[in-house]
Amino acid sequence: MLSNKILIRFIAALLFFLFPLTVSAGDPVAVGTWKTAQTIQPFFYNRFLPATMKTQIFSFTNPADQKTALLAGSLDMCGTTLAHAIYSASAGQPIVIVASLCNKCSALVVKKDGPIKSEADLKGKTIGYVPGTMHEILLRETLIRNGISPEKDVKLIRVDFFDMGTALAGGNIDAFLSGEPFPTLAVKKGYGRILSYPYYGDSVGTINAGMIVRRKSIEKNPEKVAALVLAHARATDFLSGHPADWLSRAAEFGTPIEVLEAAAPNMELAWKMDSTYIEQAKTLGRRMQALGIIDKQPDYDRLFDLSFVRQARETLK
């Protein structure tokens, strides 16, 4: 039997495919993102778009559902993790990354007064994670780096981001690797402790998520994509330069402002991409293949399109 959450997601995805939205020139541009501080930029796009162009923002709880809606034609642009983008492109899905979205944001959390004092102590423990995310890659890399087999030495169980704190506090899991604000929230509520910030070494850096469109959108309406990327760049720069505006708006999503302020050093809004960024993504892809998450590497020349970021750079000079 499918769980209620899985069934709901299946029905939602089916509806997206059966009844995709048809967007005319006068309709709002549909953009998908998460309601988190590190993925907030789309909520500010309308401030920076031409007067003749407006967006309608749809919020999701995971990268896969956003991508499904995008491919069905229900979204014009959306966010997704780089890990999921690589996974999708390796399967031949026609998505293109046109801008970065955020960097950093992850942390490995354990019970505050529990027995886990180092990453090596994770052996034999039950760990919550969300499959198909950057957090999964970080978790598996952390375990392997400490000589722990993800398949044999720990129990990895799927736990939605919003349920991880409850699962840890209730003793259903011993640790979780998640994005902000959930690690900081666990600390602030008194039941969690951040064990580490398990980012990769310099070969991958802290890359996390990006904004994607369908390849058809670039071919048929590059002007729309360019306008969205420019709005994304301007929103990112504005929020990065005005942290009070950024965090006060993010607090409207339900996380207390004091938690967001504590989490802010572990969150980085982004839009720029360059050749180094792509090399880091390629390294991530190779690690994903080594972990058995993908069978083959995608065509990175088709997965990334830097032209819109370059246009935005020139405009913002």
C-alpha positions in Angstrom: 0.0 0.0 0.0 1.2 3.5 -0.8 1.5 5.9 2.1 -0.8 8.9 2.0 2.1 11.3 1.2 3.3 9.1 -1.7 -0.2 8.7 -3.0 -0.8 12.5 -2.9 2.4 13.1 -4.8 1.5 10.5 -7.4 -1.9 12.1 -8.0 -0.4 15.6 -8.2 2.2 14.5 -10.7 -0.5 12.7 -12.8 -2.7 15.8 -12.8 0.3 17.9 -14.0 0.7 15.6 -16.9 -3.0 15.2 -17.8 -3.9 18.9 -17.4 -0.8 21.1 -18.0 -1.3 24.8 -17.7 -1.4 26.7 -21.0 0.4 30.0 -20.6 -0.4 32.8 -23.1 1.5 36.0 -23.5 -0.6 37.8 -21.0 -0.6 35.2 -18.3 1.7 35.3 -15.3 4.9 33.3 -15.6 4.7 30.2 -13.4 7.8 29.7 -11.2 8.3 27.0 -8.6 10.5 27.1 -5.5 10.6 26.0 -1.8 9.3 28.2 1.0 12.7 28.5 2.7 15.1 31.4 3.3 17.7 30.0 0.9 15.3 29.6 -2.0 13.3 32.8 -1.5 14.4 34.8 -4.5 11.4 34.0 -6.8 9.1 35.6 -4.3 10.8 38.9 -5.2 11.0 38.5 -9.0 8.0 40.9 -9.6 10.0 43.8 -8.2 12.6 43.4 -10.9 10.7 42.2 -14.0 9.4 44.5 -16.8 6.0 46.0 -16.1 4.5 43.8 -18.8 5.7 40.6 -17.1 4.5 39.1 -13.8 5.2 35.9 -12.0 3.0 33.5 -10.1 4.9 31.5 -7.5 4.1 27.9 -6.6 5.7 26.4 -3.5 6.8 22.8 -3.3 8.4 20.7 -0.6 11.0 18.7 -2.7 13.0 19.2 -5.9 11.5 16.2 -7.8 7.9 17.5 -7.7 9.0 20.9 -9.0 10.9 19.3 -11.9 7.8 17.1 -12.7 5.6 20.2 -12.9 8.2 21.9 -15.1 8.4 19.0 -17.6 4.6 18.8 -17.7 4.4 22.5 -18.8 2.8 23.7 -15.5 5.9 25.8 -14.6 8.1 28.0 -16.7 11.0 27.9 -14.3 11.8 26.2 -11.0 14.4 25.4 -8.5 16.0 22.0 -8.0 19.1 20.6 -6.3 22.2 20.1 -8.5 22.1 16.4 -7.5 18.6 16.1 -8.8 19.3 18.0 -12.0 22.3 15.7 -12.7 20.1 12.7 -12.0 17.3 14.0 -14.3 19.7 14.9 -17.1 21.5 11.5 -16.9 18.0 10.0 -17.6 17.6 12.1 -20.7 15.1 14.6 -19.4 15.3 18.0 -21.2 16.1 20.4 -18.4 18.7 23.2 -18.4 20.3 24.9 -15.5 20.3 28.7 -16.2 21.3 30.2 -12.9 22.5 29.2 -9.4 20.0 29.4 -6.5 21.9 28.8 -3.3 25.0 27.3 -1.8 25.9 25.7 1.6 22.7 25.2 3.8 23.4 21.6 5.0 24.2 20.2 8.4 24.5 16.9 10.1 22.4 16.8 13.3 22.4 14.4 16.3 20.7 14.2 19.7 22.0 16.9 22.0 22.9 14.6 24.9 23.3 11.5 22.8 26.3 9.2 22.4 27.4 10.4 19.0 30.4 12.6 19.4 32.0 12.3 16.0 31.1 11.2 12.5 32.7 7.8 13.2 30.2 7.2 15.9 27.4 7.1 13.3 28.1 3.4 12.7 25.2 1.3 13.7 22.8 4.3 13.9 19.6 5.1 12.2 19.8 8.2 10.1 17.1 10.2 8.4 17.5 11.7 4.9 15.6 12.7 1.8 16.6 10.6 -1.3 17.7 12.3 -4.4 19.0 15.5 -2.7 22.4 17.0 -2.2 21.9 16.0 1.5 21.9 12.3 0.5 25.2 12.7 -1.4 26.7 14.6 1.5 25.5 11.9 4.0 26.8 9.0 1.9 30.2 10.7 1.4 30.5 11.4 5.1 29.8 7.8 6.0 32.3 6.4 3.4 34.9 8.9 4.5 34.7 7.5 8.0 34.9 3.9 6.9 31.1 3.3 7.3 29.2 1.4 4.7 25.8 3.2 3.9 24.3 -0.2 3.0 25.7 -2.4 5.8 26.8 -0.3 8.8 23.9 2.1 9.3 20.1 2.2 8.7 19.1 5.0 6.3 15.4 5.8 6.4 13.5 8.4 4.3 12.1 11.2 6.5 10.6 14.4 5.0 12.5 17.5 5.9 9.6 18.9 8.0 9.4 15.6 10.0 13.1 15.2 10.8 13.1 17.2 14.0 10.1 15.3 15.4 11.7 12.0 14.5 15.0 12.9 16.2 13.4 14.3 19.3 11.2 11.2 19.6 14.0 8.8 19.2 12.9 7.3 15.9 16.3 8.3 14.4 19.7 9.0 15.9 20.7 11.7 13.3 19.7 13.5 10.2 21.3 15.4 7.4 19.1 18.2 6.2 19.1 21.8 4.9 18.4 24.9 7.0 16.5 25.9 9.0 15.9 22.4 10.4 19.4 21.9 11.8 19.4 25.3 13.6 15.8 24.7 14.7 16.8 21.5 16.4 19.5 23.3 18.3 17.2 26.2 19.3 14.5 23.8 20.5 17.0 22.1 22.7 16.9 18.5 21.4 19.6 18.6 18.7 23.3 19.4 18.2 25.1 20.1 14.9 27.7 17.4 14.6 29.3 18.8 11.4 28.8 20.8 8.2 29.8 18.0 5.8 30.6 19.9 2.7 32.8 18.4 0.1 36.4 19.5 -0.4 37.5 22.1 -2.8 36.8 19.9 -5.8 33.0 20.4 -5.3 32.8 23.2 -2.8 29.4 24.3 -1.4 27.3 24.2 -4.6 23.7 23.2 -3.7 20.8 24.2 -6.0 20.0 26.0 -9.2 17.1 27.3 -11.4 16.0 25.2 -14.3 13.9 25.6 -17.4 12.9 23.2 -20.2 15.2 23.2 -23.2 12.2 24.0 -25.4 11.7 27.3 -23.4 15.2 28.4 -24.4 14.6 27.5 -28.0 11.2 29.2 -28.3 11.3 32.1 -25.9 14.9 33.0 -24.8 13.8 36.6 -24.0 11.5 35.3 -21.3 14.2 33.1 -19.8 16.7 36.1 -19.9 14.2 38.3 -18.1 13.6 35.7 -15.4 17.4 35.2 -14.9 18.0 38.9 -14.7 15.2 39.2 -12.1 16.7 36.3 -10.2 20.1 38.0 -10.2 18.7 41.3 -9.0 16.6 39.7 -6.3 19.6 37.7 -5.1 21.8 40.8 -4.9 19.1 42.8 -3.2 18.4 40.2 -0.5 22.1 39.5 0.0 22.7 43.2 0.6 19.6 43.6 2.8 19.7 40.7 5.3 16.9 42.3 7.4 14.5 42.3 4.4 15.6 38.8 3.5 15.1 37.2 6.9 12.0 39.1 7.8 10.3 37.9 4.6 11.6 34.3 5.1 10.1 34.4 8.7 6.7 34.7 7.1 7.1 31.0 5.9 6.8 30.0 9.6 10.3 29.9 11.0 11.0 32.3 13.9 13.3 35.1 12.9 15.8 34.3 15.7 16.3 30.8 14.1 16.8 32.3 10.7 19.4 34.8 12.1 21.3 31.9 13.7 21.1 29.8 10.5 22.1 32.7 8.2 25.9 32.0 8.3 25.1 28.5 6.9 23.0 29.9 4.0 24.2 31.6 0.8 21.9 33.0 -1.9 23.4 32.7 -5.4 22.8 33.3 -9.1 26.3 33.3 -10.7 27.8 30.3 -12.5 31.0 29.9 -14.4 33.4 27.2 -15.7 34.6 26.5 -12.1 30.9 25.9 -11.0 30.4 23.5 -13.9 33.6 21.6 -13.0 32.4 21.3 -9.5 29.1 19.9 -10.8 31.0 17.4 -12.9 32.9 16.2 -9.9 29.5 15.8 -8.1 28.2 13.8 -11.0 31.2 11.5 -10.9 30.7 10.9 -7.2 27.0 10.2 -7.7 27.9 7.6 -10.3 30.5 6.0 -7.9 27.8 5.8 -5.3 25.4 4.1 -7.8 22.9 7.0 -7.8 23.3 7.4 -11.6 24.4 4.9 -14.2 26.0 7.4 -16.6 27.1 11.0 -16.8 24.8 13.6 -18.4 25.9 15.9 -21.2 27.0 18.8 -19.1 27.2 21.1 -22.2 23.5 20.6 -22.6 22.7 20.6 -18.9 24.2 24.1 -18.3 23.6 27.3 -20.3 25.7 30.1 -19.0 24.6 32.6 -21.6 21.8 34.1 -19.5 24.0 34.6 -16.4 26.5 36.3 -18.7 23.8 38.6 -20.1 22.8 39.4 -16.5 26.4 40.2 -15.6 26.7 42.6 -18.5 23.4 44.3 -17.6 24.3 44.7 -13.9 27.8 46.1 -14.6 
